[in-house]
Amino acid sequence: MSEKALYERLGGYDAISAVVNNLLPRLQEDALLGRFWQNRGIDGINREKQLLIDYLCSAAGGPVLYTGRDMKVSHEGMHISEQDWNAFQGHLNETLDFFSLPAAERNDVLAFIDSTRSDIVEV
């Protein structure tokens, strides 16, 4: 029997959506990272949130179509630094702790997120 997709092991769409809904406010309220959401309208933030949910669901093997741009194009010109990335990872770990994500799934999530680093960090 084959192992279930990460999407299923994480709890599917609703669970991934709950993680995003917990993580984004942490990022927006962070003194360093909050600048990325300054002067953005609610509609744009909500669209970004939906794209993030779709991206994560799709990347985790779920039946969700991601229609956004790739990570490199999406983050180009944002001047995301190593310091920004490290702050993001801290908030991501706090969110995963909040949901008591089991070690196997946590490791898979962190490995996937780390695989996007070179497309996101510019400076």
C-alpha positions in Angstrom: 0.0 0.0 0.0 1.4 3.4 -1.0 1.8 6.2 1.5 -0.9 8.9 1.5 -0.1 12.2 -0.1 1.1 14.9 2.3 -2.1 16.8 1.5 -4.1 14.0 3.1 -1.6 13.5 6.0 -2.0 17.2 6.8 -5.8 17.0 6.9 -6.7 18.3 3.5 -7.9 21.7 2.4 -9.4 22.8 5.7 -6.3 22.0 7.7 -4.0 23.8 5.2 -6.3 26.8 5.1 -6.3 26.9 9.0 -2.4 26.9 8.9 -2.4 29.8 6.4 -5.0 31.7 8.5 -2.8 31.3 11.5 0.5 32.1 9.8 -0.3 35.2 7.8 -1.3 37.4 10.7 1.9 36.4 12.4 3.9 37.5 9.4 1.8 40.7 8.9 2.3 41.8 12.5 6.0 41.1 12.6 8.1 44.2 12.9 10.5 43.1 10.2 8.1 41.3 7.8 5.1 43.5 8.1 6.5 45.9 5.4 5.5 43.4 2.8 1.8 44.0 3.5 1.9 47.7 4.1 -0.4 49.8 1.9 -2.1 46.7 0.5 -5.9 46.5 0.2 -8.0 43.8 1.9 -8.9 42.4 -1.5 -5.3 42.0 -2.6 -4.4 40.4 0.8 -7.4 38.0 0.5 -6.4 37.0 -3.0 -2.8 36.4 -1.9 -4.1 34.2 0.9 -6.2 32.2 -1.4 -3.3 31.7 -3.8 -1.1 30.6 -1.0 -3.7 28.0 0.2 -4.1 26.8 -3.4 -0.3 26.6 -3.9 0.3 24.6 -0.7 -2.6 22.3 -1.4 -1.4 21.6 -4.9 2.2 21.2 -3.9 1.2 18.8 -1.1 -0.5 16.5 -3.7 -4.0 17.7 -3.2 -6.7 18.0 -5.9 -6.4 21.8 -6.0 -5.4 23.8 -9.1 -2.9 26.5 -8.4 -3.3 29.3 -11.0 -0.7 31.7 -9.7 2.8 32.5 -10.8 5.8 30.5 -9.7 7.6 31.5 -6.5 10.5 33.2 -8.3 8.3 35.5 -10.3 5.9 36.1 -7.4 8.7 37.3 -5.1 11.0 39.0 -7.6 11.9 42.5 -6.6 10.6 42.2 -3.0 14.2 42.2 -1.7 13.6 39.3 0.6 16.7 38.8 2.7 18.2 35.9 4.7 17.0 37.8 7.8 13.5 37.9 6.4 13.6 34.2 5.6 14.7 33.3 9.1 12.0 35.4 10.6 9.4 33.7 8.4 10.7 30.3 9.4 10.4 31.2 13.0 6.7 32.1 12.5 6.2 29.0 10.4 7.6 26.8 13.2 5.3 28.6 15.8 2.3 27.9 13.6 3.3 24.2 13.2 3.7 24.1 17.0 0.3 25.6 17.5 -1.3 22.8 15.4 0.9 20.1 17.0 2.0 18.8 13.6 3.5 15.3 13.9 7.2 15.0 13.3 7.0 13.2 9.9 4.6 15.8 8.4 6.5 18.7 10.0 9.7 17.5 8.4 8.0 17.1 5.0 6.5 20.6 5.2 9.8 22.2 6.3 11.7 20.4 3.6 9.2 21.6 0.9 9.3 25.2 2.2 13.1 25.1 2.3 13.1 23.9 -1.4 11.4 27.3 -2.3 14.1 29.4 -0.5 16.4 29.9 -3.6 13.4 31.2 -5.6 12.3 33.6 -2.8 15.4 35.0 -1.1 17.1 37.7 -3.3 19.6 39.5 -1.0 
